[in-house]
Amino acid sequence: MASTMNNIKTAQKKLKHSSNSSFVELLKLAKPHLHKIIIAAICALIVNLTQIAKPYILKFVIDDFLVKNVAYNGIYSISLMAILYLTTAFIGSFVSFAQENLINSAGQAIIKNLRSRVFKIIQFLPLNYLDKTSSGRLITRATNDVEALSEMYTDVIISLFQDFFLLIGIIYAMIMLNIKLTLISFSVIPIMALILILLKKKIKANFLKVKNLIGYINGFMAENISGMRIIQIFRAEREKMKEFLKLNNAYFKATTLQVRLNSILKPGTDFFQNITIAILLFYGINKVSNHSIDLGIIYAFTTYIKQFFNPVSDLADQYTTIQSALVSADRIFELLDEENTLENLDIGIDMKYIEGTIEFKDVWFAYNDRDWVLKGISFKLNRGETAAFIGETGAGKTTIISLINGFYKIQKGEILIDGININNIKLKDLRKNISVVLQDVFLFSGDVKNNITLNDDIDDEQFNKALDASYLKEFLGTFKNGVKEPVMERGNTLSAGQRQLISFARAVAHNPSILVLDEATSNVDTQTEKLIQKAIDNIAKDRTTLIIAHRLSTIKNADKIIVMKNGKIVEIGSHDELITSDSLYKRLLYKNVS
């Protein structure tokens, strides 16, 4: 819990955007919908004019027809003023309806595009960023933070514009009526502004803490739901509940403070409004009694004061929405700043077909640029060869697989695919020619077929060949719906062997030049392993195959066995060559092979 709070404090310091720059960026996002926003702004001005005009109309009614009781001939009459008032109110309501629809249409379109942009960026983030960022933080940015911006666009921006010009119009109308009363009416504004400034910094800092905490809660819940089986097996429910309660209590305290801070704003605004009206009445009544000010002016001023403080009160209500949106904007634009670091799949040399020759030349690699995971790795695999990598945990075997897929850039040396530096090959072409089967199979919600094809490029003939080659057809009979059998989240309703065979069929269906098997047979029973081994023999022909495994049945037929220790290659040879000597391979084999 302490580390979590430290991370939150660090996150608060790391935000690159200020509220002002984020607000400018939010306005830039609205540029494609500028025509709708301009029309909505014009509508807002018309609504403002109707709001300002109504008290002015009533001022004339009070002074000319109620107080002075002056009878006028011709058009000017109390009936005309009533019609004028009603027409003004109708125009204001109709235009307000149009404005609301326009701004909501533009706002939702902006949020739709922003949500798509955020998801696209998450899809193409490099693994070194994802290694350091929890899924909960990314989920919060794509959901909670985007939703906060939705409220900003649809409820706040046009309201701010409308309120700003309404305040200007009200001030102008009040000055035109009586400048001295105007100055008296606004005598309390400096005090109110000072209180708001003092609260602003505290509210924003606490909002950032709330946003970070909800990100950690989302991540914690996602992690626990995924690992619920382990939690229940090891009876860790109580410990996890304690961890959650600490996070939840911290979130409760932060949100409670937020409520307290917010509760000051609207009541405070209402208090200053009442004080202003009291001052106005105290000063104005005496002036009315000695006939130096008309009663209609006092009524108009009282109405204008209420109209003046209404947007101020709305701003107090919306202040939390504004601060929430600006904090969310800071966090979203921090993510969007990563756009320059995204993987570009279309830059590089076109290699629609890769033959499969792989060469590492004195490769050095570290995840953090300090602690070397690979140290001077050199080997070459010709097209169609099978290489098995063996070594203790942490030797660097899986890192080699990640480098071949282009997930990380090496610091020293060179990796060649068909004689071309891997950094110069289009990532799209590179990964299209490589299929990977992992020990921990990931399946998506859907059905068996969708989990094999993953895209629409796989035709039925290629799909059926994949079923045959992977021997998945032998298991399809156990599925009520065949390849359309529903797959739940992460494939939890399937056995380990079934998941592995689906993963294997997925790899084969994409017809790779290079096949990677990372502990692909470690979680399956003996019968399924035999099927997978037969499948490997089927598809390894004319393909370069890299295997990370410990089972003798999986590695003994490899053309090359590469033995690693502490990030270095210590032995290379065939099974027959290495088993006859006092090799590390022999010792590892007797220790690990079942």
C-alpha positions in Angstrom: 0.0 0.0 0.0 2.8 2.4 0.8 4.4 1.7 -2.6 1.1 2.4 -4.2 0.8 5.8 -2.5 4.4 6.6 -3.5 3.5 5.7 -7.1 0.5 8.1 -7.0 2.7 10.9 -5.7 5.2 10.1 -8.5 2.4 10.2 -11.1 1.4 13.6 -9.8 4.9 14.9 -10.4 5.3 13.3 -13.8 2.4 14.9 -15.7 3.8 16.7 -18.6 0.8 18.9 -19.4 -0.5 21.8 -17.5 -4.2 22.5 -17.2 -3.9 25.4 -19.6 -2.1 23.4 -22.3 -4.5 20.6 -21.9 -7.4 23.0 -22.4 -5.8 24.2 -25.6 -5.4 20.6 -26.8 -9.1 19.9 -26.0 -10.0 22.9 -28.2 -7.8 21.6 -31.0 -9.7 18.3 -30.9 -12.9 20.2 -31.6 -11.5 21.8 -34.8 -13.2 19.3 -37.2 -16.6 20.2 -35.7 -15.9 23.9 -35.6 -19.0 24.7 -37.8 -21.4 23.1 -35.3 -19.6 24.8 -32.4 -19.8 28.2 -34.1 -23.6 27.7 -34.8 -24.0 26.6 -31.1 -22.1 29.7 -30.0 -24.3 32.0 -32.0 -27.3 30.2 -30.5 -25.8 30.8 -27.1 -25.5 34.5 -27.8 -29.2 34.7 -28.9 -30.2 32.9 -25.7 -28.2 35.4 -23.7 -29.9 38.3 -25.4 -33.3 36.9 -24.6 -32.2 36.4 -20.9 -31.0 40.1 -20.7 -34.0 41.5 -22.5 -36.7 39.9 -20.3 -35.9 42.0 -17.1 -35.5 45.1 -19.3 -39.0 44.5 -20.6 -40.4 44.0 -17.1 -38.6 47.2 -16.0 -40.7 49.2 -18.5 -43.9 47.4 -17.5 -43.3 48.2 -13.8 -42.3 51.8 -14.2 -44.6 52.9 -17.0 -47.8 50.8 -16.5 -47.8 49.8 -12.8 -46.1 52.7 -10.9 -46.8 55.7 -13.1 -50.0 54.2 -14.6 -49.5 56.2 -17.7 -51.9 55.5 -20.4 -50.4 55.4 -23.9 -52.2 55.6 -27.1 -51.2 53.7 -30.2 -49.0 50.6 -30.3 -47.2 50.9 -27.0 -49.3 49.1 -24.4 -49.1 46.5 -21.7 -50.5 44.0 -24.1 -47.7 44.6 -26.5 -45.1 44.2 -23.8 -46.7 40.9 -22.7 -46.5 39.7 -26.3 -43.0 40.9 -26.6 -42.0 39.1 -23.4 -43.7 35.9 -24.5 -42.0 36.0 -27.9 -38.6 36.7 -26.3 -39.1 33.7 -24.0 -40.2 31.4 -26.8 -37.2 32.4 -29.0 -34.8 31.8 -26.1 -36.3 28.3 -25.4 -36.3 27.2 -29.1 -32.7 28.4 -29.7 -31.6 26.8 -26.5 -33.0 23.5 -27.7 -31.1 23.8 -31.0 -27.9 24.8 -29.2 -28.1 21.8 -26.8 -28.5 19.3 -29.7 -25.7 20.9 -31.8 -23.1 20.9 -28.9 -24.0 17.3 -27.8 -23.7 16.1 -31.4 -20.3 17.7 -31.7 -19.2 16.6 -28.2 -20.1 12.9 -28.7 -18.3 12.9 -32.1 -15.2 14.3 -30.5 -15.3 11.7 -27.7 -15.9 8.9 -30.2 -12.7 9.9 -32.2 -10.7 10.4 -29.0 -11.7 7.0 -27.6 -10.7 5.3 -30.9 -7.4 7.2 -30.9 -6.6 6.2 -27.3 -7.4 2.5 -28.0 -5.2 2.6 -31.2 -2.3 4.1 -29.2 -2.7 1.4 -26.6 -2.6 -1.3 -29.3 0.7 0.0 -30.8 2.5 0.9 -27.6 5.9 -0.8 -27.4 6.3 -3.6 -24.9 8.9 -1.7 -22.9 6.2 0.9 -22.1 3.6 -1.8 -21.3 6.2 -3.6 -19.1 6.2 -0.5 -16.8 2.5 0.4 -17.0 -0.4 -1.4 -15.3 -3.4 -2.5 -17.3 -5.6 -0.7 -14.8 -4.0 2.7 -15.5 -4.6 2.2 -19.3 -8.2 1.0 -18.8 -8.9 4.1 -16.7 -7.6 6.4 -19.4 -9.7 4.6 -22.0 -12.9 4.7 -19.9 -13.1 6.9 -16.9 -10.9 9.7 -18.2 -12.5 9.8 -21.7 -16.0 9.8 -20.0 -14.9 12.8 -17.9 -13.9 14.6 -21.1 -17.3 13.8 -22.6 -18.9 15.7 -19.7 -16.5 18.6 -20.4 -17.5 18.9 -24.1 -21.2 18.3 -23.7 -21.9 20.1 -20.4 -19.2 22.6 -19.8 -17.5 24.2 -22.8 -20.5 25.8 -24.5 -21.9 26.7 -21.0 -18.7 28.5 -20.2 -18.9 30.4 -23.5 -22.6 31.2 -22.9 -22.1 32.2 -19.3 -19.1 34.4 -20.2 -21.0 36.5 -22.7 -24.1 36.4 -20.5 -22.1 38.0 -17.7 -20.7 40.6 -20.1 -24.2 41.4 -21.3 -25.6 41.7 -17.8 -22.8 44.0 -16.7 -23.4 46.2 -19.7 -27.1 46.3 -19.1 -26.6 47.2 -15.4 -24.1 49.9 -16.3 -26.6 51.4 -18.8 -29.3 51.5 -16.1 -27.2 52.8 -13.2 -23.4 52.7 -12.9 -23.4 53.5 -9.1 -25.7 50.6 -8.3 -23.5 48.4 -10.5 -20.4 49.1 -8.5 -22.3 48.5 -5.2 -23.7 45.2 -6.5 -20.2 43.9 -7.4 -18.5 45.0 -4.2 -18.4 41.4 -2.9 -16.9 39.8 -6.1 -13.2 40.3 -5.1 -13.7 38.4 -1.8 -15.5 35.5 -3.6 -12.8 35.4 -6.3 -10.0 35.1 -3.6 -11.8 32.1 -1.9 -12.1 30.4 -5.3 -8.4 30.9 -6.1 -7.4 29.4 -2.7 -9.6 26.4 -3.3 -8.5 25.7 -6.9 -5.0 24.3 -6.3 -6.3 22.0 -3.5 -9.2 20.7 -5.6 -7.0 19.9 -8.6 -4.3 18.1 -6.5 -6.9 16.0 -4.8 -8.6 15.2 -8.1 -5.3 13.9 -9.5 -5.0 11.6 -6.4 -8.6 10.4 -7.0 -7.9 9.6 -10.6 -4.7 7.7 -9.8 -6.4 5.7 -7.1 -9.2 4.6 -9.3 -6.6 3.5 -11.8 -4.9 1.3 -9.2 -8.3 -0.1 -8.1 -9.2 -1.0 -11.6 -5.8 -2.7 -12.1 -6.1 -4.5 -8.8 -9.6 -5.8 -9.6 -8.6 -6.9 -13.1 -5.5 -8.7 -11.8 -7.5 -10.5 -9.0 -10.3 -11.5 -11.4 -7.7 -13.0 -13.7 -6.0 -14.8 -10.9 -9.0 -15.8 -8.9 -8.3 -19.5 -9.3 -4.8 -19.1 -7.7 -6.3 -16.9 -4.9 -8.9 -19.6 -4.1 -6.4 -22.5 -4.3 -4.0 -20.8 -1.9 -6.8 -19.4 0.3 -5.5 -15.8 -0.2 -9.0 -14.2 -0.1 -8.4 -12.6 3.3 -5.1 -11.0 2.3 -6.4 -9.7 -1.0 -9.4 -8.3 0.8 -7.1 -6.4 3.2 -5.1 -5.0 0.2 -8.4 -3.9 -1.5 -9.7 -2.3 1.7 -6.6 -0.2 2.1 -6.9 1.0 -1.5 -10.7 1.5 -1.1 -10.2 3.4 2.2 -7.6 5.7 0.5 -10.1 6.3 -2.3 -12.9 7.0 0.2 -10.8 9.6 2.0 -9.8 11.3 -1.2 -13.4 11.5 -2.5 -14.7 12.6 0.9 -12.2 15.5 0.9 -13.4 16.3 -2.7 -17.0 16.4 -1.6 -16.1 18.7 1.3 -14.1 21.0 -0.9 -16.9 21.0 -3.5 -19.6 21.7 -0.9 -18.0 25.1 -0.2 -18.5 26.3 -3.7 -22.2 26.5 -4.4 -23.4 27.4 -0.9 -20.6 30.1 -0.9 -21.9 31.5 -4.2 -25.5 31.5 -2.9 -24.4 33.3 0.2 -22.6 36.0 -1.7 -25.7 36.4 -4.0 -27.9 36.9 -1.0 -25.5 39.4 0.6 -25.4 41.4 -2.7 -29.2 41.5 -3.0 -29.4 42.6 0.7 -26.9 45.4 0.1 -28.8 46.4 -3.1 -32.2 46.5 -1.4 -30.8 48.3 1.7 -29.3 51.0 -0.6 -32.1 51.1 -3.2 -35.2 51.3 -1.1 -34.2 54.7 0.3 -33.5 55.9 -3.2 -36.9 54.7 -4.3 -38.7 56.5 -1.5 -37.1 59.8 -2.3 -37.8 59.2 -6.0 -34.1 59.3 -7.1 -34.3 55.7 -8.5 -37.3 54.1 -10.2 -38.7 50.9 -8.6 -38.4 49.2 -12.0 -34.6 49.7 -11.9 -34.4 48.1 -8.5 -36.4 45.1 -9.8 -34.2 44.9 -12.9 -31.0 45.0 -10.8 -32.3 42.3 -8.4 -33.1 40.1 -11.4 -29.8 40.8 -13.1 -28.0 40.0 -9.8 -29.7 36.6 -9.7 -28.9 36.1 -13.4 -25.3 37.2 -12.8 -24.8 34.7 -9.9 -26.6 31.8 -11.7 -23.7 31.2 -14.1 -21.3 31.8 -11.2 -23.2 29.2 -9.2 -23.3 26.9 -12.3 -19.6 27.4 -12.5 -19.2 26.3 -8.9 -21.3 23.2 -9.7 -19.3 22.6 -12.8 -15.9 23.3 -11.2 -15.6 19.7 -10.1 -16.5 18.6 -13.7 -14.0 21.0 -15.1 -11.2 20.0 -12.7 -12.0 16.3 -13.3 -11.9 16.8 -17.0 -8.6 18.8 -16.9 -6.9 16.2 -14.8 -8.3 13.5 -17.1 -7.1 15.5 -20.1 -3.6 15.7 -18.5 -3.5 12.0 -18.2 -4.9 11.3 -21.7 -2.5 13.7 -23.4 0.3 12.2 -21.4 -0.6 8.9 -23.1 -1.1 10.6 -26.5 2.4 12.0 -26.1 3.6 8.4 -26.6 2.4 8.6 -30.2 6.0 9.3 -31.4 7.2 6.1 -29.7 4.5 3.8 -31.2 5.5 0.9 -33.3 5.1 1.7 -37.0 4.4 -1.5 -38.8 4.7 0.0 -42.3 8.2 1.5 -42.2 11.1 -0.6 -43.7 11.9 -3.1 -46.4 9.1 -5.1 -47.9 9.5 -8.8 -47.2 6.1 -10.4 -48.0 7.8 -13.8 -47.8 10.7 -14.6 -45.5 12.7 -17.8 -46.1 13.7 -18.2 -42.5 17.4 -17.8 -42.1 18.2 -16.3 -38.7 21.5 -15.0 -37.5 22.5 -13.3 -34.2 25.9 -11.5 -34.4 27.4 -10.6 -31.0 24.0 -9.5 -29.6 23.9 -7.6 -26.3 20.6 -6.7 -24.8 19.2 -5.2 -21.5 15.7 -4.2 -20.7 16.9 -1.2 -18.6 20.1 -0.3 -20.5 22.1 -1.5 -17.5 21.6 -5.1 -16.5 22.6 -7.3 -19.5 20.2 -10.1 -20.2 22.0 -11.3 -23.3 25.8 -11.0 -23.5 27.5 -11.5 -26.9 25.0 -14.0 -28.3 26.0 -15.4 -31.7 24.4 -18.3 -33.7 23.0 -19.0 -37.2 20.0 -21.0 -38.2 19.5 -21.8 -41.9 16.1 -22.1 -43.5 14.2 -25.2 -42.3 16.5 -25.9 -39.3 15.1 -26.6 -35.9 16.9 -25.1 -32.9 16.1 -26.0 -29.3 17.1 -23.5 -26.5 17.7 -24.9 -23.1 18.9 -23.4 -19.9 17.9 -22.5 -16.3 15.3 -19.8 -15.6 16.7 -16.4 -16.4 19.2 -17.6 -18.9 17.7 -15.4 -21.6 15.9 -17.9 -23.8 12.5 -16.1 -23.9 14.3 -12.8 -24.5 15.7 -14.2 -27.8 12.1 -15.0 -28.9 11.0 -11.4 -28.1 13.9 -10.0 -30.1 13.2 -12.1 -33.2 9.6 -10.7 -33.1 11.0 -7.1 -33.0 9.4 -6.3 -29.7 12.6 -4.7 -28.4 15.7 -3.0 -29.9 19.1 -4.4 -29.0 21.9 -2.2 -27.7 24.8 -3.9 -29.4 25.3 -6.4 -32.2 23.1 -7.3 -35.1 20.1 -9.6 -35.8 19.7 -10.7 -39.4 16.7 -12.3 -41.0 17.5 -13.6 -44.5 20.7 -11.5 -44.3 18.8 -8.3 -43.6 19.0 -6.4 -40.4 15.8 -6.9 -38.5 15.5 -3.2 -37.7 15.2 -2.5 -41.5 12.4 -4.9 -42.1 8.7 -3.9 -42.0 7.4 -5.1 -38.6 4.1 -6.0 -40.4 6.0 -8.4 -42.8 8.3 -9.7 -40.0 5.5 -10.7 -37.7 3.3 -12.0 -40.5 6.0 -14.6 -41.2 6.5 -15.6 -37.5 4.0 -17.6 -35.4 4.4 -18.1 -31.7 3.0 -20.8 -29.4 3.4 -19.8 -25.7 3.2 -21.9 -22.6 0.4 -19.6 -21.2 -2.2 -19.7 -24.0 -4.3 -16.6 -24.3 -7.8 -17.1 -25.9 -10.3 -14.3 -26.6 -14.0 -14.5 -25.9 -15.8 -15.8 -29.0 -15.6 -19.2 -30.6 -12.9 -21.7 -31.5 -12.7 -20.6 -35.1 -12.3 -16.9 -34.3 -9.5 -17.7 -31.9 -7.6 -19.6 -34.7 -8.1 -17.1 -37.6 -7.9 -13.8 -35.6 -8.5 -12.0 -38.9 -10.2 -12.5 -42.3 -7.1 -13.4 -44.3 -7.4 -17.1 -43.5 -9.6 -18.9 -46.1 -11.5 -22.2 -45.4 -8.9 -24.3 -47.1 -6.0 -22.9 -45.1 -8.1 -23.1 -41.9 -8.9 -26.9 -42.5 -5.2 -27.6 -43.2 -4.4 -26.0 -39.8 -6.9 -28.2 -38.1 -5.4 -31.3 -39.7 -1.8 -30.3 -39.1 -2.4 -29.4 -35.4 -4.5 -32.5 -34.8 -7.2 -30.3 -33.3 -9.8 -32.2 -35.3 -9.4 -35.1 -32.9 -10.7 -32.9 -30.1 -13.4 -31.1 -32.1 -15.7 -34.2 -31.6 -15.8 -33.4 -27.9 -17.2 -29.9 -28.7 -20.9 -29.8 -29.2 -20.7 -27.0 -31.7 -17.4 -28.0 -33.4 -15.3 -25.0 -34.5 -18.2 -22.7 -33.4 -17.9 -23.9 -29.8 -18.1 -20.8 -27.5 -14.9 -19.8 -25.8 -15.2 -17.9 -22.6 -12.8 -15.2 -21.3 -9.2 -16.6 -21.5 -10.6 -20.0 -22.4 -11.3 -20.9 -18.8 -13.9 -23.6 -19.8 -11.4 -25.5 -21.9 -8.7 -27.9 -20.7 -5.0 -27.0 -20.9 -4.6 -29.4 -23.7 -7.5 -28.0 -25.7 -6.2 -24.5 -25.3 -2.8 -25.5 -26.4 -4.0 -27.3 -29.5 -6.1 -24.2 -30.4 -3.1 -22.1 -30.0 -1.1 -24.5 -32.2 -3.8 -24.4 -34.9 -3.6 -20.6 -34.7 0.1 -20.6 -35.4 -0.2 -23.1 -38.3 -3.1 -21.3 -39.9 -1.1 -18.2 -40.4 1.4 -20.2 -42.5 4.6 -18.9 -41.0 8.2 -19.2 -42.3 9.4 -19.1 -38.7 7.7 -21.1 -35.9 8.4 -20.4 -32.2 7.4 -22.8 -29.5 8.0 -21.4 -26.0 7.4 -24.2 -23.5 4.4 -25.2 -25.7 4.2 -28.7 -24.4 4.8 -28.1 -20.7 1.2 -27.9 -19.6 -0.3 -30.8 -21.5 -0.8 -34.5 -20.8 1.2 -37.2 -22.4 -1.4 -38.0 -25.0 -1.8 -34.4 -26.1 2.0 -34.0 -26.1 2.2 -36.9 -28.6 -0.3 -35.1 -30.8 1.6 -31.9 -30.6 4.9 -33.6 -31.3 3.4 -35.1 -34.4 2.1 -31.7 -35.4 5.5 -30.2 -34.9 7.0 -32.8 -37.2 4.3 -32.0 -39.8 4.8 -28.2 -40.0 8.5 -27.9 -39.1 9.4 -29.2 -42.6 10.8 -26.3 -44.7 10.3 -23.9 -41.8 12.8 -22.5 -39.3 11.7 -23.7 -35.8 12.8 -22.3 -32.5 11.9 -24.4 -29.4 12.2 -23.5 -25.8 11.5 -26.7 -23.8 12.9 -29.2 -21.3 11.3 -32.4 -22.4 13.6 -34.7 -24.2 10.8 -35.7 -26.6 10.6 -32.1 -27.8 14.2 -31.2 -28.1 16.2 -34.4 -29.0 15.5 -34.2 -32.7 16.5 -30.6 -33.1 19.2 -29.8 -35.6 20.9 -27.6 -33.1 20.6 -27.5 -29.3 21.7 -24.1 -27.9 22.5 -24.2 -24.2 22.4 -20.9 -22.3 23.6 -19.8 -18.9 23.5 -16.3 -17.4 22.8 -14.7 -20.8 25.5 -16.4 -22.7 25.7 -19.4 -25.0 27.9 -22.0 -23.5 27.2 -25.0 -25.8 25.9 -25.6 -29.3 25.5 -29.1 -30.9 23.1 -31.9 -31.6 21.6 -34.1 -28.9 24.0 -36.9 -29.8 27.0 -34.6 -29.7 26.2 -33.0 -26.3 24.9 -36.1 -24.5 28.2 -38.0 -24.9 30.3 -35.4 -23.1 30.2 -34.0 -19.6 28.2 -31.1 -20.8 25.9 -28.7 -19.1 23.2 -29.9 -21.4 23.5 -33.4 -20.0 23.3 -32.2 -16.5 20.3 -30.0 -17.2 18.6 -32.9 -19.1 18.9 -35.3 -16.1 17.7 -32.6 -13.8 14.7 -31.2 -15.8 13.6 -33.7 -18.4 10.7 -35.9 -17.3 
